[in-house]
């Protein structure tokens, strides 16, 4: 299953994405989180992404150069 959030992924959106991921993970053995449509992310989003990446059930895809740069700036 693929989840593809759109727009900003900040402290205001991470709660909803976390719930979506929990529901998807309970119904599917593997969940892909496609970040190709993310415009902006913050430290709260990075924290969630780190937790998700440590899971065997989640794969991050579509990480754009600006998002990769922001992740590096925030220490991820």
N, CA, C, O and CB atoms as a CASP TS submission, in Angstrom:
PFRMAT TS
TARGET T0000
AUTHOR 0000-0000-0000
METHOD Language model
MODEL 1
PARENT N/A
ATOM      1  N   UNK     1       0.845  -1.173   0.000  1.00  0.00           N
ATOM      2  CA  UNK     1       0.000   0.000   0.000  1.00  0.00           C
ATOM      3  C   UNK     1       0.891   1.237   0.000  1.00  0.00           C
ATOM      4  O   UNK     1       1.938   1.259   0.648  1.00  0.00           O
ATOM      5  CB  UNK     1      -0.962  -0.002   1.219  1.00  0.00           C
ATOM      6  N   UNK     2       0.469   2.264  -0.730  1.00  0.00           N
ATOM      7  CA  UNK     2       1.222   3.510  -0.803  1.00  0.00           C
ATOM      8  C   UNK     2       0.397   4.657  -0.241  1.00  0.00           C
ATOM      9  O   UNK     2      -0.765   4.841  -0.604  1.00  0.00           O
ATOM     10  CB  UNK     2       1.638   3.809  -2.250  1.00  0.00           C
ATOM     11  N   UNK     3       1.014   5.425   0.650  1.00  0.00           N
ATOM     12  CA  UNK     3       0.431   6.671   1.140  1.00  0.00           C
ATOM     13  C   UNK     3       1.240   7.802   0.532  1.00  0.00           C
ATOM     14  O   UNK     3       2.470   7.753   0.505  1.00  0.00           O
ATOM     15  CB  UNK     3       0.427   6.744   2.719  1.00  0.00           C
ATOM     16  N   UNK     4       0.542   8.824   0.042  1.00  0.00           N
ATOM     17  CA  UNK     4       1.225   9.921  -0.632  1.00  0.00           C
ATOM     18  C   UNK     4       0.677  11.255  -0.117  1.00  0.00           C
ATOM     19  O   UNK     4      -0.229  11.834  -0.717  1.00  0.00           O
ATOM     20  CB  UNK     4       1.055   9.812  -2.174  1.00  0.00           C
ATOM     21  N   UNK     5       1.234  11.739   1.000  1.00  0.00           N
ATOM     22  CA  UNK     5       0.776  13.034   1.500  1.00  0.00           C
ATOM     23  C   UNK     5       1.147  14.145   0.520  1.00  0.00           C
ATOM     24  O   UNK     5       2.113  14.038  -0.235  1.00  0.00           O
ATOM     25  CB  UNK     5       1.379  13.323   2.889  1.00  0.00           C
ATOM     26  N   UNK     6       0.352  15.211   0.554  1.00  0.00           N
ATOM     27  CA  UNK     6       0.544  16.331  -0.365  1.00  0.00           C
ATOM     28  C   UNK     6       0.646  17.620   0.436  1.00  0.00           C
ATOM     29  O   UNK     6      -0.068  17.810   1.420  1.00  0.00           O
ATOM     30  CB  UNK     6      -0.616  16.414  -1.397  1.00  0.00           C
ATOM     31  N   UNK     7       1.544  18.505   0.005  1.00  0.00           N
ATOM     32  CA  UNK     7       1.667  19.814   0.645  1.00  0.00           C
ATOM     33  C   UNK     7       2.696  19.800   1.753  1.00  0.00           C
ATOM     34  O   UNK     7       3.780  19.233   1.614  1.00  0.00           O
ATOM     35  CB  UNK     7       0.329  20.262   1.196  1.00  0.00           C
ATOM     36  N   UNK     8       2.336  20.435   2.858  1.00  0.00           N
ATOM     37  CA  UNK     8       3.247  20.535   3.994  1.00  0.00           C
ATOM     38  C   UNK     8       3.127  19.318   4.898  1.00  0.00           C
ATOM     39  O   UNK     8       2.054  18.731   5.038  1.00  0.00           O
ATOM     40  CB  UNK     8       2.970  21.808   4.789  1.00  0.00           C
ATOM     41  N   UNK     9       4.231  18.957   5.497  1.00  0.00           N
ATOM     42  CA  UNK     9       4.257  17.905   6.503  1.00  0.00           C
ATOM     43  C   UNK     9       4.976  18.504   7.706  1.00  0.00           C
ATOM     44  O   UNK     9       6.197  18.421   7.841  1.00  0.00           O
ATOM     45  CB  UNK     9       4.971  16.580   5.975  1.00  0.00           C
ATOM     46  N   UNK    10       4.170  19.111   8.575  1.00  0.00           N
ATOM     47  CA  UNK    10       4.702  19.809   9.739  1.00  0.00           C
ATOM     48  C   UNK    10       4.005  19.286  10.989  1.00  0.00           C
ATOM     49  O   UNK    10       3.228  18.333  10.929  1.00  0.00           O
ATOM     50  CB  UNK    10       4.517  21.349   9.603  1.00  0.00           C
ATOM     51  N   UNK    11       4.287  19.908  12.093  1.00  0.00           N
ATOM     52  CA  UNK    11       3.698  19.497  13.364  1.00  0.00           C
ATOM     53  C   UNK    11       2.170  19.463  13.294  1.00  0.00           C
ATOM     54  O   UNK    11       1.523  18.718  14.031  1.00  0.00           O
ATOM     55  CB  UNK    11       4.148  20.438  14.479  1.00  0.00           C
ATOM     56  N   UNK    12       1.608  20.269  12.410  1.00  0.00           N
ATOM     57  CA  UNK    12       0.157  20.333  12.277  1.00  0.00           C
ATOM     58  C   UNK    12      -0.418  19.132  11.522  1.00  0.00           C
ATOM     59  O   UNK    12      -1.596  18.813  11.687  1.00  0.00           O
ATOM     60  CB  UNK    12      -0.236  21.612  11.572  1.00  0.00           C
ATOM     61  N   UNK    13       0.379  18.473  10.711  1.00  0.00           N
ATOM     62  CA  UNK    13      -0.096  17.345   9.906  1.00  0.00           C
ATOM     63  C   UNK    13       0.402  15.985  10.381  1.00  0.00           C
ATOM     64  O   UNK    13      -0.174  14.967   9.998  1.00  0.00           O
ATOM     65  CB  UNK    13       0.315  17.540   8.489  1.00  0.00           C
ATOM     66  N   UNK    14       1.446  15.930  11.198  1.00  0.00           N
ATOM     67  CA  UNK    14       2.046  14.631  11.530  1.00  0.00           C
ATOM     68  C   UNK    14       1.113  13.721  12.316  1.00  0.00           C
ATOM     69  O   UNK    14       1.189  12.501  12.172  1.00  0.00           O
ATOM     70  CB  UNK    14       3.309  14.841  12.317  1.00  0.00           C
ATOM     71  N   UNK    15       0.245  14.274  13.133  1.00  0.00           N
ATOM     72  CA  UNK    15      -0.687  13.436  13.890  1.00  0.00           C
ATOM     73  C   UNK    15      -1.590  12.638  12.967  1.00  0.00           C
ATOM     74  O   UNK    15      -1.785  11.439  13.164  1.00  0.00           O
ATOM     75  CB  UNK    15      -1.532  14.291  14.827  1.00  0.00           C
ATOM     76  N   UNK    16      -2.140  13.300  11.962  1.00  0.00           N
ATOM     77  CA  UNK    16      -3.021  12.624  11.013  1.00  0.00           C
ATOM     78  C   UNK    16      -2.251  11.584  10.200  1.00  0.00           C
ATOM     79  O   UNK    16      -2.752  10.485   9.963  1.00  0.00           O
ATOM     80  CB  UNK    16      -3.684  13.645  10.076  1.00  0.00           C
ATOM     81  N   UNK    17      -1.029  11.929   9.771  1.00  0.00           N
ATOM     82  CA  UNK    17      -0.228  10.976   9.004  1.00  0.00           C
ATOM     83  C   UNK    17       0.142   9.773   9.856  1.00  0.00           C
ATOM     84  O   UNK    17       0.145   8.643   9.367  1.00  0.00           O
ATOM     85  CB  UNK    17       1.038  11.649   8.465  1.00  0.00           C
ATOM     86  N   UNK    18       0.449  10.004  11.113  1.00  0.00           N
ATOM     87  CA  UNK    18       0.783   8.909  12.018  1.00  0.00           C
ATOM     88  C   UNK    18      -0.393   7.939  12.126  1.00  0.00           C
ATOM     89  O   UNK    18      -0.205   6.724  12.079  1.00  0.00           O
ATOM     90  CB  UNK    18       1.166   9.454  13.413  1.00  0.00           C
ATOM     91  N   UNK    19      -1.584   8.469  12.267  1.00  0.00           N
ATOM     92  CA  UNK    19      -2.777   7.610  12.345  1.00  0.00           C
ATOM     93  C   UNK    19      -2.993   6.840  11.045  1.00  0.00           C
ATOM     94  O   UNK    19      -3.329   5.656  11.070  1.00  0.00           O
ATOM     95  CB  UNK    19      -4.025   8.452  12.666  1.00  0.00           C
ATOM     96  N   UNK    20      -2.799   7.515   9.903  1.00  0.00           N
ATOM     97  CA  UNK    20      -2.925   6.836   8.614  1.00  0.00           C
ATOM     98  C   UNK    20      -1.923   5.692   8.501  1.00  0.00           C
ATOM     99  O   UNK    20      -2.254   4.605   8.025  1.00  0.00           O
ATOM    100  CB  UNK    20      -2.723   7.828   7.463  1.00  0.00           C
ATOM    101  N   UNK    21      -0.693   5.951   8.946  1.00  0.00           N
ATOM    102  CA  UNK    21       0.340   4.924   8.879  1.00  0.00           C
ATOM    103  C   UNK    21      -0.005   3.739   9.775  1.00  0.00           C
ATOM    104  O   UNK    21       0.181   2.588   9.378  1.00  0.00           O
ATOM    105  CB  UNK    21       1.696   5.508   9.277  1.00  0.00           C
ATOM    106  N   UNK    22      -0.503   4.008  10.976  1.00  0.00           N
ATOM    107  CA  UNK    22      -0.889   2.923  11.884  1.00  0.00           C
ATOM    108  C   UNK    22      -1.978   2.061  11.264  1.00  0.00           C
ATOM    109  O   UNK    22      -1.906   0.833  11.311  1.00  0.00           O
ATOM    110  CB  UNK    22      -1.368   3.490  13.229  1.00  0.00           C
ATOM    111  N   UNK    23      -2.988   2.704  10.681  1.00  0.00           N
ATOM    112  CA  UNK    23      -4.084   1.957  10.061  1.00  0.00           C
ATOM    113  C   UNK    23      -3.575   1.155   8.867  1.00  0.00           C
ATOM    114  O   UNK    23      -3.941  -0.008   8.693  1.00  0.00           O
ATOM    115  CB  UNK    23      -5.211   2.912   9.620  1.00  0.00           C
ATOM    116  N   UNK    24      -2.735   1.776   8.051  1.00  0.00           N
ATOM    117  CA  UNK    24      -2.209   1.079   6.881  1.00  0.00           C
ATOM    118  C   UNK    24      -1.339  -0.102   7.288  1.00  0.00           C
ATOM    119  O   UNK    24      -1.421  -1.173   6.688  1.00  0.00           O
ATOM    120  CB  UNK    24      -1.410   2.040   6.004  1.00  0.00           C
ATOM    121  N   UNK    25      -0.505   0.092   8.306  1.00  0.00           N
ATOM    122  CA  UNK    25       0.394  -0.977   8.756  1.00  0.00           C
ATOM    123  C   UNK    25      -0.371  -2.143   9.363  1.00  0.00           C
ATOM    124  O   UNK    25       0.065  -3.290   9.267  1.00  0.00           O
ATOM    125  CB  UNK    25       1.392  -0.436   9.770  1.00  0.00           C
ATOM    126  N   UNK    26      -1.509  -1.859   9.988  1.00  0.00           N
ATOM    127  CA  UNK    26      -2.292  -2.945  10.574  1.00  0.00           C
ATOM    128  C   UNK    26      -3.022  -3.753   9.501  1.00  0.00           C
ATOM    129  O   UNK    26      -3.385  -4.907   9.731  1.00  0.00           O
ATOM    130  CB  UNK    26      -3.298  -2.387  11.579  1.00  0.00           C
ATOM    131  N   UNK    27      -3.237  -3.151   8.332  1.00  0.00           N
ATOM    132  CA  UNK    27      -3.963  -3.839   7.263  1.00  0.00           C
ATOM    133  C   UNK    27      -3.055  -4.399   6.167  1.00  0.00           C
ATOM    134  O   UNK    27      -3.473  -5.264   5.398  1.00  0.00           O
ATOM    135  CB  UNK    27      -4.958  -2.898   6.648  1.00  0.00           C
ATOM    136  N   UNK    28      -1.819  -3.912   6.095  1.00  0.00           N
ATOM    137  CA  UNK    28      -0.907  -4.308   5.018  1.00  0.00           C
ATOM    138  C   UNK    28       0.472  -4.629   5.588  1.00  0.00           C
ATOM    139  O   UNK    28       0.936  -3.944   6.499  1.00  0.00           O
ATOM    140  CB  UNK    28      -0.801  -3.191   3.952  1.00  0.00           C
ATOM    141  N   UNK    29       1.124  -5.652   5.070  1.00  0.00           N
ATOM    142  CA  UNK    29       2.444  -6.020   5.600  1.00  0.00           C
ATOM    143  C   UNK    29       3.533  -5.000   5.270  1.00  0.00           C
ATOM    144  O   UNK    29       4.521  -4.890   5.996  1.00  0.00           O
ATOM    145  CB  UNK    29       2.848  -7.372   5.061  1.00  0.00           C
ATOM    146  N   UNK    30       3.359  -4.259   4.183  1.00  0.00           N
ATOM    147  CA  UNK    30       4.357  -3.270   3.780  1.00  0.00           C
ATOM    148  C   UNK    30       3.634  -1.995   3.357  1.00  0.00           C
ATOM    149  O   UNK    30       2.667  -2.039   2.596  1.00  0.00           O
ATOM    150  CB  UNK    30       5.260  -3.813   2.620  1.00  0.00           C
ATOM    151  N   UNK    31       4.112  -0.867   3.856  1.00  0.00           N
ATOM    152  CA  UNK    31       3.538   0.430   3.513  1.00  0.00           C
ATOM    153  C   UNK    31       4.632   1.312   2.937  1.00  0.00           C
ATOM    154  O   UNK    31       5.703   1.461   3.526  1.00  0.00           O
ATOM    155  CB  UNK    31       2.880   1.101   4.750  1.00  0.00           C
ATOM    156  N   UNK    32       4.351   1.893   1.784  1.00  0.00           N
ATOM    157  CA  UNK    32       5.269   2.823   1.143  1.00  0.00           C
ATOM    158  C   UNK    32       4.769   4.240   1.427  1.00  0.00           C
ATOM    159  O   UNK    32       3.591   4.538   1.228  1.00  0.00           O
ATOM    160  CB  UNK    32       5.378   2.550  -0.403  1.00  0.00           C
ATOM    161  N   UNK    33       5.652   5.095   1.885  1.00  0.00           N
ATOM    162  CA  UNK    33       5.325   6.494   2.110  1.00  0.00           C
ATOM    163  C   UNK    33       6.043   7.305   1.043  1.00  0.00           C
ATOM    164  O   UNK    33       7.260   7.479   1.093  1.00  0.00           O
ATOM    165  CB  UNK    33       5.729   6.959   3.555  1.00  0.00           C
ATOM    166  N   UNK    34       5.278   7.799   0.078  1.00  0.00           N
ATOM    167  CA  UNK    34       5.810   8.534  -1.058  1.00  0.00           C
ATOM    168  C   UNK    34       5.817  10.023  -0.720  1.00  0.00           C
ATOM    169  O   UNK    34       4.758  10.629  -0.556  1.00  0.00           O
ATOM    170  CB  UNK    34       4.976   8.255  -2.346  1.00  0.00           C
ATOM    171  N   UNK    35       7.007  10.613  -0.616  1.00  0.00           N
ATOM    172  CA  UNK    35       7.158  12.014  -0.223  1.00  0.00           C
ATOM    173  C   UNK    35       7.311  12.958  -1.413  1.00  0.00           C
ATOM    174  O   UNK    35       7.670  14.120  -1.225  1.00  0.00           O
ATOM    175  CB  UNK    35       8.348  12.159   0.684  1.00  0.00           C
ATOM    176  N   UNK    36       7.050  12.495  -2.614  1.00  0.00           N
ATOM    177  CA  UNK    36       7.313  13.292  -3.813  1.00  0.00           C
ATOM    178  C   UNK    36       6.448  14.542  -3.921  1.00  0.00           C
ATOM    179  O   UNK    36       6.793  15.458  -4.667  1.00  0.00           O
ATOM    180  CB  UNK    36       7.108  12.448  -5.029  1.00  0.00           C
ATOM    181  N   UNK    37       5.336  14.602  -3.197  1.00  0.00           N
ATOM    182  CA  UNK    37       4.452  15.764  -3.266  1.00  0.00           C
ATOM    183  C   UNK    37       4.531  16.648  -2.020  1.00  0.00           C
ATOM    184  O   UNK    37       3.694  17.529  -1.829  1.00  0.00           O
ATOM    185  CB  UNK    37       3.027  15.308  -3.470  1.00  0.00           C
ATOM    186  N   UNK    38       5.534  16.413  -1.176  1.00  0.00           N
ATOM    187  CA  UNK    38       5.710  17.220   0.036  1.00  0.00           C
ATOM    188  C   UNK    38       6.454  18.499  -0.328  1.00  0.00           C
ATOM    189  O   UNK    38       7.500  18.460  -0.976  1.00  0.00           O
ATOM    190  CB  UNK    38       6.481  16.423   1.141  1.00  0.00           C
ATOM    191  N   UNK    39       5.900  19.638   0.099  1.00  0.00           N
ATOM    192  CA  UNK    39       6.523  20.929  -0.161  1.00  0.00           C
ATOM    193  C   UNK    39       7.467  21.353   0.958  1.00  0.00           C
ATOM    194  O   UNK    39       8.529  21.921   0.705  1.00  0.00           O
ATOM    195  CB  UNK    39       5.461  21.983  -0.357  1.00  0.00           C
ATOM    196  N   UNK    40       7.071  21.072   2.192  1.00  0.00           N
ATOM    197  CA  UNK    40       7.832  21.547   3.339  1.00  0.00           C
ATOM    198  C   UNK    40       7.677  20.550   4.471  1.00  0.00           C
ATOM    199  O   UNK    40       6.606  19.969   4.646  1.00  0.00           O
ATOM    200  CB  UNK    40       7.367  22.962   3.779  1.00  0.00           C
ATOM    201  N   UNK    41       8.741  20.346   5.245  1.00  0.00           N
ATOM    202  CA  UNK    41       8.629  19.534   6.452  1.00  0.00           C
ATOM    203  C   UNK    41       9.436  20.178   7.561  1.00  0.00           C
ATOM    204  O   UNK    41      10.332  20.986   7.318  1.00  0.00           O
ATOM    205  CB  UNK    41       9.108  18.085   6.198  1.00  0.00           C
ATOM    206  N   UNK    42       9.094  19.800   8.790  1.00  0.00           N
ATOM    207  CA  UNK    42       9.776  20.372   9.948  1.00  0.00           C
ATOM    208  C   UNK    42      10.314  19.258  10.837  1.00  0.00           C
ATOM    209  O   UNK    42      10.247  18.081  10.480  1.00  0.00           O
ATOM    210  CB  UNK    42       8.825  21.291  10.747  1.00  0.00           C
ATOM    211  N   UNK    43      10.844  19.633  11.988  1.00  0.00           N
ATOM    212  CA  UNK    43      11.470  18.663  12.889  1.00  0.00           C
ATOM    213  C   UNK    43      10.480  17.607  13.363  1.00  0.00           C
ATOM    214  O   UNK    43      10.861  16.449  13.532  1.00  0.00           O
ATOM    215  CB  UNK    43      12.073  19.374  14.090  1.00  0.00           C
ATOM    216  N   UNK    44       9.223  17.973  13.580  1.00  0.00           N
ATOM    217  CA  UNK    44       8.216  16.986  14.009  1.00  0.00           C
ATOM    218  C   UNK    44       8.029  15.918  12.931  1.00  0.00           C
ATOM    219  O   UNK    44       7.910  14.732  13.239  1.00  0.00           O
ATOM    220  CB  UNK    44       6.858  17.682  14.317  1.00  0.00           C
ATOM    221  N   UNK    45       8.005  16.338  11.681  1.00  0.00           N
ATOM    222  CA  UNK    45       7.863  15.384  10.580  1.00  0.00           C
ATOM    223  C   UNK    45       9.092  14.494  10.483  1.00  0.00           C
ATOM    224  O   UNK    45       8.973  13.291  10.248  1.00  0.00           O
ATOM    225  CB  UNK    45       7.634  16.120   9.251  1.00  0.00           C
ATOM    226  N   UNK    46      10.264  15.073  10.661  1.00  0.00           N
ATOM    227  CA  UNK    46      11.505  14.297  10.622  1.00  0.00           C
ATOM    228  C   UNK    46      11.484  13.221  11.698  1.00  0.00           C
ATOM    229  O   UNK    46      11.877  12.082  11.447  1.00  0.00           O
ATOM    230  CB  UNK    46      12.733  15.215  10.805  1.00  0.00           C
ATOM    231  N   UNK    47      11.027  13.575  12.895  1.00  0.00           N
ATOM    232  CA  UNK    47      10.956  12.594  13.981  1.00  0.00           C
ATOM    233  C   UNK    47      10.056  11.431  13.590  1.00  0.00           C
ATOM    234  O   UNK    47      10.412  10.274  13.815  1.00  0.00           O
ATOM    235  CB  UNK    47      10.443  13.252  15.274  1.00  0.00           C
ATOM    236  N   UNK    48       8.899  11.720  13.011  1.00  0.00           N
ATOM    237  CA  UNK    48       7.996  10.658  12.577  1.00  0.00           C
ATOM    238  C   UNK    48       8.648   9.807  11.495  1.00  0.00           C
ATOM    239  O   UNK    48       8.559   8.580  11.534  1.00  0.00           O
ATOM    240  CB  UNK    48       6.675  11.249  12.063  1.00  0.00           C
ATOM    241  N   UNK    49       9.300  10.442  10.537  1.00  0.00           N
ATOM    242  CA  UNK    49       9.938   9.698   9.455  1.00  0.00           C
ATOM    243  C   UNK    49      11.047   8.788   9.970  1.00  0.00           C
ATOM    244  O   UNK    49      11.222   7.681   9.461  1.00  0.00           O
ATOM    245  CB  UNK    49      10.498  10.658   8.420  1.00  0.00           C
ATOM    246  N   UNK    50      11.792   9.236  10.968  1.00  0.00           N
ATOM    247  CA  UNK    50      12.847   8.398  11.554  1.00  0.00           C
ATOM    248  C   UNK    50      12.233   7.160  12.194  1.00  0.00           C
ATOM    249  O   UNK    50      12.729   6.049  12.006  1.00  0.00           O
ATOM    250  CB  UNK    50      13.668   9.193  12.601  1.00  0.00           C
ATOM    251  N   UNK    51      11.167   7.347  12.943  1.00  0.00           N
ATOM    252  CA  UNK    51      10.489   6.209  13.573  1.00  0.00           C
ATOM    253  C   UNK    51       9.971   5.251  12.506  1.00  0.00           C
ATOM    254  O   UNK    51      10.122   4.036  12.632  1.00  0.00           O
ATOM    255  CB  UNK    51       9.325   6.691  14.473  1.00  0.00           C
ATOM    256  N   UNK    52       9.367   5.793  11.465  1.00  0.00           N
ATOM    257  CA  UNK    52       8.820   4.952  10.405  1.00  0.00           C
ATOM    258  C   UNK    52       9.920   4.185   9.681  1.00  0.00           C
ATOM    259  O   UNK    52       9.745   3.016   9.336  1.00  0.00           O
ATOM    260  CB  UNK    52       8.035   5.799   9.410  1.00  0.00           C
ATOM    261  N   UNK    53      11.048   4.843   9.453  1.00  0.00           N
ATOM    262  CA  UNK    53      12.155   4.189   8.752  1.00  0.00           C
ATOM    263  C   UNK    53      12.742   3.039   9.548  1.00  0.00           C
ATOM    264  O   UNK    53      13.283   2.094   8.973  1.00  0.00           O
ATOM    265  CB  UNK    53      13.241   5.193   8.442  1.00  0.00           C
ATOM    266  N   UNK    54      12.642   3.111  10.840  1.00  0.00           N
ATOM    267  CA  UNK    54      13.156   2.028  11.683  1.00  0.00           C
ATOM    268  C   UNK    54      12.242   0.808  11.657  1.00  0.00           C
ATOM    269  O   UNK    54      12.639  -0.284  12.062  1.00  0.00           O
ATOM    270  CB  UNK    54      13.327   2.514  13.117  1.00  0.00           C
ATOM    271  N   UNK    55      11.040   1.000  11.188  1.00  0.00           N
ATOM    272  CA  UNK    55      10.086  -0.101  11.094  1.00  0.00           C
ATOM    273  C   UNK    55      10.396  -0.944   9.865  1.00  0.00           C
ATOM    274  O   UNK    55      10.792  -0.418   8.825  1.00  0.00           O
ATOM    275  CB  UNK    55       8.634   0.429  11.037  1.00  0.00           C
ATOM    276  N   UNK    56      10.218  -2.221   9.990  1.00  0.00           N
ATOM    277  CA  UNK    56      10.404  -3.118   8.851  1.00  0.00           C
ATOM    278  C   UNK    56       9.240  -3.022   7.875  1.00  0.00           C
ATOM    279  O   UNK    56       9.314  -3.550   6.766  1.00  0.00           O
ATOM    280  CB  UNK    56      10.564  -4.558   9.330  1.00  0.00           C
ATOM    281  N   UNK    57       8.178  -2.358   8.276  1.00  0.00           N
ATOM    282  CA  UNK    57       6.947  -2.323   7.483  1.00  0.00           C
ATOM    283  C   UNK    57       6.809  -1.071   6.635  1.00  0.00           C
ATOM    284  O   UNK    57       5.815  -0.922   5.923  1.00  0.00           O
ATOM    285  CB  UNK    57       5.761  -2.435   8.386  1.00  0.00           C
ATOM    286  N   UNK    58       7.776  -0.172   6.691  1.00  0.00           N
ATOM    287  CA  UNK    58       7.653   1.097   5.987  1.00  0.00           C
ATOM    288  C   UNK    58       8.864   1.368   5.108  1.00  0.00           C
ATOM    289  O   UNK    58      10.005   1.107   5.488  1.00  0.00           O
ATOM    290  CB  UNK    58       7.467   2.231   6.978  1.00  0.00           C
ATOM    291  N   UNK    59       8.586   1.897   3.929  1.00  0.00           N
ATOM    292  CA  UNK    59       9.623   2.308   3.001  1.00  0.00           C
ATOM    293  C   UNK    59       9.334   3.735   2.568  1.00  0.00           C
ATOM    294  O   UNK    59       8.203   4.059   2.204  1.00  0.00           O
ATOM    295  CB  UNK    59       9.698   1.351   1.777  1.00  0.00           C
ATOM    296  N   UNK    60      10.346   4.589   2.604  1.00  0.00           N
ATOM    297  CA  UNK    60      10.210   5.958   2.114  1.00  0.00           C
ATOM    298  C   UNK    60      10.629   6.006   0.654  1.00  0.00           C
ATOM    299  O   UNK    60      11.669   5.462   0.284  1.00  0.00           O
ATOM    300  CB  UNK    60      11.058   6.946   2.964  1.00  0.00           C
ATOM    301  N   UNK    61       9.822   6.654  -0.174  1.00  0.00           N
ATOM    302  CA  UNK    61      10.154   6.849  -1.576  1.00  0.00           C
ATOM    303  C   UNK    61       9.851   8.297  -1.950  1.00  0.00           C
ATOM    304  O   UNK    61       9.224   9.029  -1.185  1.00  0.00           O
ATOM    305  CB  UNK    61       9.367   5.858  -2.485  1.00  0.00           C
ATOM    306  N   UNK    62      10.295   8.690  -3.111  1.00  0.00           N
ATOM    307  CA  UNK    62       9.982  10.008  -3.630  1.00  0.00           C
ATOM    308  C   UNK    62      10.583  11.154  -2.849  1.00  0.00           C
ATOM    309  O   UNK    62      10.030  12.253  -2.829  1.00  0.00           O
ATOM    310  CB  UNK    62       8.533  10.176  -3.678  1.00  0.00           C
ATOM    311  N   UNK    63      11.721  10.905  -2.200  1.00  0.00           N
ATOM    312  CA  UNK    63      12.369  11.957  -1.422  1.00  0.00           C
ATOM    313  C   UNK    63      13.071  12.898  -2.410  1.00  0.00           C
ATOM    314  O   UNK    63      14.064  12.529  -3.037  1.00  0.00           O
ATOM    315  CB  UNK    63      13.390  11.353  -0.371  1.00  0.00           C
ATOM    316  N   UNK    64      12.543  14.105  -2.534  1.00  0.00           N
ATOM    317  CA  UNK    64      13.094  15.072  -3.477  1.00  0.00           C
ATOM    318  C   UNK    64      14.359  15.706  -2.912  1.00  0.00           C
ATOM    319  O   UNK    64      14.625  15.615  -1.714  1.00  0.00           O
ATOM    320  CB  UNK    64      12.056  16.156  -3.808  1.00  0.00           C
ATOM    321  N   UNK    65      15.131  16.342  -3.775  1.00  0.00           N
ATOM    322  CA  UNK    65      16.357  16.998  -3.322  1.00  0.00           C
ATOM    323  C   UNK    65      16.092  18.061  -2.258  1.00  0.00           C
ATOM    324  O   UNK    65      16.820  18.107  -1.266  1.00  0.00           O
ATOM    325  CB  UNK    65      17.069  17.625  -4.501  1.00  0.00           C
ATOM    326  N   UNK    66      15.075  18.922  -2.422  1.00  0.00           N
ATOM    327  CA  UNK    66      14.817  19.910  -1.359  1.00  0.00           C
ATOM    328  C   UNK    66      14.445  19.256  -0.023  1.00  0.00           C
ATOM    329  O   UNK    66      14.842  19.742   1.036  1.00  0.00           O
ATOM    330  CB  UNK    66      13.697  20.854  -1.791  1.00  0.00           C
ATOM    331  N   UNK    67      13.694  18.170  -0.069  1.00  0.00           N
ATOM    332  CA  UNK    67      13.314  17.481   1.167  1.00  0.00           C
ATOM    333  C   UNK    67      14.544  16.799   1.768  1.00  0.00           C
ATOM    334  O   UNK    67      14.732  16.826   2.984  1.00  0.00           O
ATOM    335  CB  UNK    67      12.183  16.440   0.898  1.00  0.00           C
ATOM    336  N   UNK    68      15.366  16.200   0.939  1.00  0.00           N
ATOM    337  CA  UNK    68      16.601  15.567   1.417  1.00  0.00           C
ATOM    338  C   UNK    68      17.509  16.614   2.072  1.00  0.00           C
ATOM    339  O   UNK    68      18.098  16.360   3.123  1.00  0.00           O
ATOM    340  CB  UNK    68      17.345  14.861   0.245  1.00  0.00           C
ATOM    341  N   UNK    69      17.618  17.777   1.454  1.00  0.00           N
ATOM    342  CA  UNK    69      18.432  18.871   2.018  1.00  0.00           C
ATOM    343  C   UNK    69      17.878  19.301   3.369  1.00  0.00           C
ATOM    344  O   UNK    69      18.633  19.493   4.322  1.00  0.00           O
ATOM    345  CB  UNK    69      18.475  20.084   1.051  1.00  0.00           C
ATOM    346  N   UNK    70      16.560  19.452   3.452  1.00  0.00           N
ATOM    347  CA  UNK    70      15.950  19.859   4.722  1.00  0.00           C
ATOM    348  C   UNK    70      16.176  18.811   5.795  1.00  0.00           C
ATOM    349  O   UNK    70      16.445  19.153   6.946  1.00  0.00           O
ATOM    350  CB  UNK    70      14.451  20.108   4.545  1.00  0.00           C
ATOM    351  N   UNK    71      16.072  17.550   5.439  1.00  0.00           N
ATOM    352  CA  UNK    71      16.309  16.472   6.387  1.00  0.00           C
ATOM    353  C   UNK    71      17.744  16.536   6.901  1.00  0.00           C
ATOM    354  O   UNK    71      17.991  16.345   8.092  1.00  0.00           O
ATOM    355  CB  UNK    71      16.025  15.102   5.737  1.00  0.00           C
ATOM    356  N   UNK    72      18.678  16.803   6.011  1.00  0.00           N
ATOM    357  CA  UNK    72      20.086  16.922   6.409  1.00  0.00           C
ATOM    358  C   UNK    72      20.294  18.118   7.328  1.00  0.00           C
ATOM    359  O   UNK    72      21.026  18.027   8.314  1.00  0.00           O
ATOM    360  CB  UNK    72      20.987  17.048   5.170  1.00  0.00           C
ATOM    361  N   UNK    73      19.659  19.230   7.012  1.00  0.00           N
ATOM    362  CA  UNK    73      19.767  20.428   7.847  1.00  0.00           C
ATOM    363  C   UNK    73      19.261  20.168   9.270  1.00  0.00           C
ATOM    364  O   UNK    73      19.783  20.719  10.238  1.00  0.00           O
ATOM    365  CB  UNK    73      18.981  21.585   7.214  1.00  0.00           C
ATOM    366  N   UNK    74      18.237  19.318   9.375  1.00  0.00           N
ATOM    367  CA  UNK    74      17.650  19.017  10.679  1.00  0.00           C
ATOM    368  C   UNK    74      18.309  17.822  11.355  1.00  0.00           C
ATOM    369  O   UNK    74      17.885  17.398  12.429  1.00  0.00           O
ATOM    370  CB  UNK    74      16.171  18.761  10.530  1.00  0.00           C
ATOM    371  N   UNK    75      19.340  17.284  10.727  1.00  0.00           N
ATOM    372  CA  UNK    75      20.125  16.231  11.370  1.00  0.00           C
ATOM    373  C   UNK    75      19.635  14.823  11.153  1.00  0.00           C
ATOM    374  O   UNK    75      19.995  13.919  11.907  1.00  0.00           O
ATOM    375  CB  UNK    75      20.175  16.479  12.797  1.00  0.00           C
ATOM    376  N   UNK    76      18.819  14.619  10.138  1.00  0.00           N
ATOM    377  CA  UNK    76      18.312  13.264   9.879  1.00  0.00           C
ATOM    378  C   UNK    76      19.145  12.571   8.831  1.00  0.00           C
ATOM    379  O   UNK    76      18.869  11.423   8.482  1.00  0.00           O
ATOM    380  CB  UNK    76      16.850  13.304   9.435  1.00  0.00           C
TER
END
